[in-house]
Amino acid sequence: MSAQPANAQPVSAQLIWDAQARRIPGGSRELLDGVLSLRGVLADQRPLFVTSVSLIVGMQLCAAAVSALTAYLSARIAVAHLDGIGLWVAVLAVSVVLLGVLTWLESWWSHVLAYRVLAKLRLVVHAAIGRIAPGGLAGRRTGEVAGAAVNDVEQLEWFYAHTAGASLAAVISPLLLVSVSVALVGAPALMLLAGLLLLLVPLWLLAPLQARQGEAVRTELSALKAETLEGAQGLRDLLTLNAMGRQIARVLRRTEALQRRRRAFNLRAGAESALADSVIAAAHLGMLAVLGGQVRAGALSPAVVPVAVVLVFHTFAPVTGVFAMWQRLGELAAAARRVHDVARAPSPVDDEATSPEPFDGRGTLELRGVEAGYGDTTVLRGVDLAIPEGQTVALVGASGAGKSTLAHLLVRFADPTGGGVRLGGRDLRSVDSDQVRRRVVLVPQAAYAMRGTLRSNLALARPDATDEAMIAALRQAALGELFDALPDGLDTPIGEGGATLSGGQLQRLSIARALLLDPAVLILDEPVAHLDALAEAELNAAVGALRRGRTTILIAHRTSTIRSADRVVLLEGGRVVVDGSHDDLLATSGAYTRLLTGEPEAQPGGAQSRCSSQ
């Protein structure tokens, strides 16, 4: 499936996030606009949502009917007024059965809606992460991104799948029940409507405070999760450096900060609840006073009093049921902003102008006047380079010279800010980024393996690959000896991040995955960085065989790897400074010789500067 352009989000994401741009700051409007900016998530679930609301209203009205009928029958039985009571008992029985059916249906329907909303929100966030990675994730903590993708999404799912429908029902059901109360006791029952409106007053008045507290809680919670996750990821280094105590202290400080925010949040929520309970109690007392006066005046039958009192309870019940979630609108609005921040992050590449023409990745690879960088920092400056099809080029240079940036341009992790990259005569910006990555494959230096099996990790590259193809790729990547020693073969478990593999084995597994794709252009970033001398020689021999007929770019520092290339290109300061064979450059280029030997460059006046060999 084609990636979306940088300035045109996926349709579902666009529907969900468009309203965010119209957010109006200040008080309750800010809270509502923040949360309702995601209302597009229900756009294609409208029939399901409407049905869910209808079932909630029906269930609430049926529960009120059961309680009212029970109160009415009890009052008649208490005064031995049994004429025609059988019919009322039958109506009560039917109402009880109907209440059970509606309760079951509402539960089933709301869970179907919940899981669909949850799936859609998660797909939108994960699609956004895939769209902006890796450049768009720079500066974001892993735990914060994971928090937005999991915890914040779950918070929003609870609102849209459960609270949104219940909130609508909390408007419809009370209005209908107030109408019934007015029919029973007259206009004085309108005091219930006033009570319902008064319930909103504390929420409205404290909305700015709620917004600030909600943002603070989500920020502290995100920071705590990020701190905990990073500690788990760096556990080995923390133990080695005897830094576990300091890490635990940081987590405890984050926990204490979160607890302080939660306490302030709960104090405010407690005050709102106390005010709400006071309003409901006043409404009950006022209704009892009205009912007592009407009975004393002979305007109302005593048997109606229990019914009217029960209706007061059921009038407020739908509102009290969602009041706790309304108190968390500030936290929900903060979660919505965090999810929005990830989902609407701009893509580093623009696929809007891509062409549907087939792309096989064959032909000469050309960079013409390429400029690229990150933010305000320019890394590549006017790079010109042509690599004929099938040639192997070693890309060398000091750290920060632009080697990785150039590799990222070739797989369209980013697009050049100036000049262009062409492959087989086509500008890569005219080729969908997914298509580019199927034909141009980067094997990163920091390889990663998912928790699962050897088979599942190889299938990431090609899900339809046969066992024979997987085993052949492993052998080509110099993992044949390891595979032969595994009792479970392709079903051998692999720990998270490749924890059960050595660094060299993990690197070769990454190469095997790349080989399954059979790319036209293969980019290897330090392929032998984690290998000993024997394994290095074995992998170099295997890679040498694989390079035949395939354009290969080696980002390398080891002389053994560089020497095997047809050409060597030295980058310095974001520019190509020398280009030729290894032997020729050794004989003619002092910069190249210094890079390999790590010797400092002589400076005027005896000053020296070192050229990093990393």
N, C-alpha and C positions, 0 to 999 in steps of 0.2 A: 504494500500500500504506500502511496506517495506521501512523503512528509509534507506538512503544511507550511506555507510561506511564513516568513518572519512576521509580516504585518497582517496576516489573515489566519486567525486561530481556527482550530477544528470547529465545525459547526456547533457541536454540543457545547464546547467551551465558550464560544462566542455568545450563545444564548444564555449561558449561565452567568457570564461575567459582565455583559454589557451594562447592566444597571449599576454596577459599581462606579462607573465613571460619573454617574449622576448623584452620587452620595452627597447629602446635605449635612454639613457639620452642625453639631450642637444638640445636646439633650436627647430626647426620645427619638427625634427624627434620625439622628446619627445612628442610634442603635438599630432602629427598624431598617434603615437603608443599608446598613452594614450586613445584616442577616438576610434581608430580602433580596440583596444583590444576587443571591444564588437561586432565586425562585425559578429560573429557567431549567433547573434540574428536574422540575416536575412537568415540564412542557410536554414531553411525550408520554407522561404517566397520568395525564389529566383524567381519563375515564376511571382509572384505578383510584386516583385521589378523591374524585367526586363520590365514588361508591363508598370509599372508606369513611368519608365525612357523613354520608347518609346513614351508614350503619351505626356510627357513633351517636348521631342524633336519635336514631330509632331506639338504640339501646338505652340512652338516657331517659327518653320519654317513657319507654316501657318500664324502666325501673321506677320512675315516678308514679306510673299508673299502678304498679304492684303495691307500692307503699301506700298510696292513697286509698286503694280498694281495701287493703288490709286494715287501715285505720278506720275506714267507714264501716266495714263489717264488724270490727271490734266494738265500735260505738253502738251499733244497733243491737248486737248480742248483749252488751252490758245493760241495756234497758229492756231486754226481752222483746224487741221489735223484730220478729222473725218472718213477717209476711214477705213472700217473694225473695227470701234470702238465698234460695237455691240457685236462682239465675245469677246472682252476684258472685256466688262461690264459683260457679262455672266460668264466668268471665275472668275471675281471679286466676283460676287454674290455667286457662288459655294464655293469660298474660304471663304467668310464670314460665310456661313452656316457651312462649315466644321470646321472653327475655333470655333464656338459656340459648336458644338458637341464634339470636342476634349477637350475644356475647361471643359465641364460638366463631361466627362468621366475621365479626369485627376483628377478633384476634388473628384469624387466618389471613384476612385481607390486609390488615396493617403490616403483618410480617412480610407478605409478598411485596408490598410497596416498599418496606424498609430495605429489603435485600436488593431490590432493583435500584433504589436511590443510592445505596451504599456502593453498589457495583459501578454505577455511572460516575459518581464522584471520584472513586478510586481510579477508574480508567482515565478520567480527565487529568488527574494529577500525575499519574504514571506516564501518560502520553506526553505531558508537558516536560517532565523530567527527561524523558528520552529525546524530546525535541531540542532542549537547551543544553544537554550534556555534550562534552565535558565543560566547555568554556563557560556556559551559563551558570554552572554550579560553583564556579570559583568564588571564594569568599564566604560560601555558605557552609555551616557546620553540618556534618553528616546527620547528627542527631536531630537537628532542627528540620532538615528536609524529611527525615523519616517521621518526625512528629507530625508534620503537615500531611504526609501521605497516609498516616494511620490514625493517630489520635484526634487531630483536628477534623478529619473527614468523619470519624465516628461521632464526634460531637454534633456536627452539622446534620448527619444522617438522622440522629435522634430527633432533632428539631423538625426536619422536613418530612420524615416518615411518620412521626408520632405527634409532635407538639403542634405543627401547623394545622393538621386536620382537627385535632382536639380544640385548638383555639377558635377555629370557625364554629365548631359545635358549641363552644362556650358562649358564642353570641346567639346562635339560632335557638338552642334549647331553652335558655333562660327567658328569651323574649316570648316564646310560646307558652312557657309555664307562667310567666307574669300575666299573659292574656287570660289563662285559665283562672288564675287567682282573682283577677279583676271581675271575671264573670261570676265567681262565687261570692265575693264579699264587696264588690264595687270599687270605686275609684281609689279608696284608701290603699288598696293593694299596690298602687303605683309607687309607693314608698320603696318597694323592692327594687324597682328600676333605678331609683336614686341611690340605693345601697350598692347596686352593681357598678354604677359610675364612680362612686366614692372609692371603690376598691382599686381603681386605676390611679387615684391621686398620688399615693406614696410612690408608686412605680414611676409616675411622670415627674414628680418633684425630684426624686433621687436618681433620675436617669443619667445626668452627667457624672455623678459619683460612680454609678454602676459601670459606666463605660470605662472610666479610668481604672477601676478595680479589676474589671474583666481583662483589660489589656495587660495589667500588671501580673495577674495570675497566670495567663497563658504564656507571657514572656518568661516568668520564673520557671514554670513547668517545662517549657521548651529548653531552657538553659540547663536544668537539672537532668533532663533526659540526654541532652548532648554530652554533658560532663560524664554521665554514667556510661554511655555507649563508647565514648573515646577512651575512658579508663579500661573498659573491657577489651577494646581493640589493642590497646598498648600495654596490656597486662605484663607481657614478657619483659618489655623494656623497663616498666615501673619496678618490677621485682629485681631486675639486674642492677638498676640504679639505686635500689633501696629507697624508692620514692613512694611506696604504697601508703605510708602514713600521711604524706602531704596530699596525695590524691583523695584519700578518705576524708581528710579535713576539708578539702574543697567541696566534696559532695555534701558533707554535713552542713557547710555554710550555705550551699544552695538550698538544701532541705529546710533549714531554719528560715531563710528568706521566703521560701514558698509558704511555709506555715504562717509567717507573719501576714503575708498577703491574703491567705485563706481566712485567717481570723478576722481581718478587717472586712473581707467580703461577707463572711457569715454574720458579723455584727450588724451590718447594714441590712442583710436579708432578714435577720431576726427582727429588727425594728419594723420592717415592712410587713412581716407576718403578724406581728403584734397589732399593728394598725388595722390590718385586714380582718383579724379575728374580732377586734372591737367593732368594726363596721357590721360584721355578720351578726354579732351578739345584739347590737342595737337594733338591727332589722328584725330579729326574732322578737325582741321585747316590744318593739313598736307594733308588730303584727298581732302579738298576744293582746296588747292593750286595745287595739281596734276590734279584735274578735270578741273580747270581753264586753266592750261597750255595746256591740251590735246584739249579742245574746241577751244582755240585760234589757235592751230596748225592745226585745222580741222581734228584731229584724233578721235574725239568723238562727237556724236550727242548731242546737248543741252538737248534733251528730256531724255537722260540717266542720266544727272547730278542729278536730284531729286531722282531717283531710287538709285543711288550709295550712296547719302547722307543718305537716309533712311536705307540702308543696314549697314552703319557704326553704326547707333544707335542700330539696332537689333543685330549686332555682339557683342556689349558690354553689351546689356541688360541682357542676361542670367548670366553674371559674376556679374554685379552690384546687381542682384536679390539675390545672395547668399553671397555677400561680407560681409554683416553685420553678418551673422552667422559664416563666416570664422574668423571674428574679435573676436569671442567668443570661439574659440577653446580652449583657456587656461581654461576658466570656465568649458567647457564641459569635458576637460581632468580631471579636479579636481573632477567633479561630477562622472566621470567614476571610478576614484580611490576610491571614497567613497563607491560607490555601490560595487565595487570589494572587498573592505575591509570587507563588510558584507557577500557577497555571497561566498567568498572563506575562511571565517573563519573556522578553524578546528572544527569538531564535538567533543564533550566531550565523545561520545561513538562510538564504532566501530562495525557496523553491518555486516561487510564483512564476518565474519566467522559464521554467524548464520545459523541454520538448519531449513528447512521447516517443520520439524515434528510438529504435533499438540502440543499445550501447554495449559493445563487447570489450571495451577497454584495451583494444589492440592498437599498435602504432606508436609513433614517437611521442614521448612526454616532453612538453615544452613549458618553460616558465619565462615569461616576457615582462621585464620591468616590474616584477612582483614586489609589492609592499604589503606588509601586514604587521599587526601588533595587537595589544590588549589594552583597551581603554585609551589613555593618552600616551601610552608607551609604544613607540615604533620598534619592532624587532627586525623585520626584513626590509632592506632598503634597495630597491631596484635590482632584484635578483634576476639574472638571465641564465638559463640553463636548458640544454637540450639533451635528452637521453634516448637514443635509438631503441626500438623494440628489441627485447632480449638481452640488453646490456646490463651488467652489474656495476653499480656505482657505490663507492664508500663515501658517505657524507661525514666529514670530520670537522672538529672545531672545539674551541673552549666552551665551557658552560655559559649559556646565555647568548651563544653566537646565532641561534635561530634554527638549529637542526630540528627540534621537536615541532616548532611552529611551522616549518616547511612541510613536515610529515602530516601535520593536522590539515594543512591546505589540500594535500593530495587526497585525503579521505573525506574532505568537506566537513570536518569538525568546525571549520571556519572558512570564510571566503576572503580573498585578498582585498585590501582597501585600495590598491592600485595595481595596474597591470592585469595579467590573467594567467591561468593555468590551462593548458590544452593537452588533451590526450587523444591521439588518433585524429587530430584536426578539430576536435570539438572542445569548446570552452566548458570546463567542468561545471560552471554555473548554469549551463543549459541542460545539465543532466540531473535528474532527481537524485538527491543525496543517498537514498537507499540503493539506487542502482549503482552509484559510484562505489559504495562500500561492498557491494557484491563482487565487483571486479578489481577493486584496489583495496587490499587488506593490510592493515597495520597490526603487527605483533608487538605490543608494548613491552617495555623493559619490566614494568611492574605488573606481571601477569596475575590473574585472579581466577580462582576456581569456585564454583558454587557448591554448596553442600549437596551431596547426592552420590552418584556413582560415576565411574569413568565413562560409562556409556552416556549418561545424561549430560555430562559436561561436553563430550564430543558432539552430541546432538544439538547443542546450542548453535553450532555452525551450520549443520545440515540435518534437520530432523528426520529426513527420509533416508539417511545414509545406512547402508547395510553393515552388518558386523564385519564383513570382509573389507569394506572400504575403511571402516574405523581402524581395524587392525593394521591395514596397509599404511594409513596415515601415521599411526604410532611408530611403526618400524621406520618409516621415512624420517621421522623426527628423532631417531636414535633412542626410542623408548622400547624397542623390541625385547631387549634383555629383561627389563623391568616387567613388561607384560607377561612374558613367559614364566616369570616367577610368581605371578599372582594366582592364587588358587581359585578365586572367583572371576578371573578374567575381566571382561568389560563391566561386570556387576560389582566390582570392588568398590567399597564405600570410599568417598573422599570427603574430608572434613571441610568446614567453612573456610573459605579463603585459601584452600589447598593445604590446610594444616597438617595433613597426613603425608604430604609430599615435600621433598627437599626443594630448595630454590631452583636448582637446575632442572629437576623433574617437572616442576610447575611451568618453567619457561618452555620446555620442550612440548608439554601438553598444549600450551598456547600455540606453538608452531603447528602441531598436528591438527588443531582446529582450523587454522588458516589453510592448511593444505587440503582439507576436505572441501573448501570452497573453490579450489582450483583457480586462484585469482590470476588475472593477466599481469597485475603489478603487485609485487610482494615487498612490503616495507618491514624490515627487521630492526628493532631498536635494541641494540646491545644484545644480540641473541646468545652470546656466550658469557654474559656478565657473571652468571652464578655457577659456572662450571669449572671443574679442575682441569688440569692440562690434558689428561687422557680423554675426558668427556668432551672437552673443547675440540680436540682433533677429530673425534668421532662425529660430532655435530657439524663441524665445518665441512667434513667430507660428504655428509648427507645433504647439507644445504647446497654444496657445490653441485651435486647431481640434480637437485631440484631446480636450480637456477637456469638450467639449460632451456632456452626458448621462452624464458619468462623475464620480464623487466624486474630487476631487483634493486632495492636501495637498502644499503646497510648503514645504519647509524652506529658507528663503532669507535672505540678507543684502543682496542688491542691490535697490535701490529699484525698478529696472525690472521685476524679477520680482514683488516684493511688490505693486506698483501694479496688476498684472494680475489679482490675486485678488479674489473677491467679498467676502471678509472677511479681516481680519488678527487673529490671536490672539497676544498677547504673553505669553510665559512668563517668570517671574522667581522665582527661588528655589523652583522646582518647583510654582508655582501660576500659574493664569491671572489676570493682573492687569488686562488690558484686552482688549476684544473689540469690533471694529467695522470699518468701512471704512477704507481708507488715509487718505482725506481727512478723515474725522471724527476719527480718532485724531491726525492731525497738528495739528488745531485744538484738541483737548481734552486730550491726554495728553502731559505733559512727559516721562515715562519713554520713550514711544515715539519722541518727537522726539530725545531724547538718544541713543537707540540708533542711529537712522539717521545722525545727524550726528557721533556719537562725542564729543560734548561732555561734560565732567565734570559731576557733580551737586553742586550747592552744598550744603555741610554747615554746621551751626551752628558759629559761631566762625571761619568762613572756611575750614574744612577742606574738601577736595574729594576725591571718589572717582570714578574713571573707570569707565564702563560699557562693557565690551568690545563691539565691534560684530561680533565673529566669530560 
